[in-house]
Amino acid sequence: MSIWKKNNTDPASEPSASSRNALKHGCCANNTLLLPDESEEDLKALEVIWLKTYNPTSEAERHLVQELAHADWFLQRATRKYNNVESDLYKANPNPSEWTEAQDRKLGRYLRYKTAHTNNVIRCQKRVEDFRKARLAEKAIAQKTELAQVKIKKAQNTSPSGAPLDWQQHLRNMRAEAVARGFVSPDEPNPFDK
């Protein structure tokens, strides 16, 4: 038996009912993408805008961009609710200095919702940007590594002049240069001749 059933007999306080409290205004409904007064087409259009903006190249990046689109959706919802509350308060009393403490608190609460969602959009954008920077850095490192490997391979297979390397000929050329400079006697046997 759950704790709720032991302590409560009121069906109105059932967890499934109380879990829908955030749907009154939707500003705390982070798990509910669409409220009854919202359009799925508008949400899809917003997702398309963000997907076109970032043009994700992987599933992971696409997921981050969709999170950003949803964060923006929640911000737009919070902004609408804040604007509605502010408009209603101005209709009731156009002078904000005459508003009651409850009215001020209500507007402040919706401003906090809006601010929290704005900060969430900023965090999501940062995640997408950080992900993209990390992928670009990985690509740059891979390209540098590949270029270094090509250079090493080329250096191993070419002479200092850039011509294809024949090691035997290269060693004979080095010996001839050493003889010409007087480092080696021309009468000494060449260890590289076989």
Secondary structure by P-SEA (a helix, b strand, c coil): ccccccccccccccaaaaaacccccccccccccccccccaaaaaaaaaaaaaacccccaaaaaaaaaaaaaaaaaaaaaaaaaaaaaaaaaaccccccccaaaaaaaaaaaaaaaaaaaaaaaaaaaaaaaaaaaaaaaaaaaaaaaaaaaaaaaacccccccccaaaaaaaaaaaaaaaaccccccccccccc
